[in-house]
Amino acid sequence: MALLSCLGVIIAILVHMSYCIAGIAVLITTTPLLYNALRYAGATYLIWLGIKALLAQNLNTTYIGKPQLTQPISKKSAFMQGFLCNLLNPKATLFF
């Protein structure tokens, strides 16, 4: 699942590179409304991830050996977590 999450991050980087090549990055960084919308979308996503992590119940955790997950994460979910985490990161726009 970690490889799928990494693949999501890589695809999001490709999206960032594509709009930078197209000149949209200049538009995002010079338009405060668009930049703030991207920032708030990223913050909302991080808050949602935090709430999901706090509400998750991992009852089968052992401290000897490997921790056991109660529910395995799906392939689509692993990919989307990596993709959205990087796509909604406003710093990535500034770096590219």
Secondary structure, 3 states (H helix, E strand, C coil): CHHHHHHHHHHHHHHHHHHHHCCHHHHHHHCHHHHHHHHHHHHHHHHHHHHHHHHCCCCCCCCCCCCCCCCCCCHHHHHHHHHHHHHCCHHHHHHC
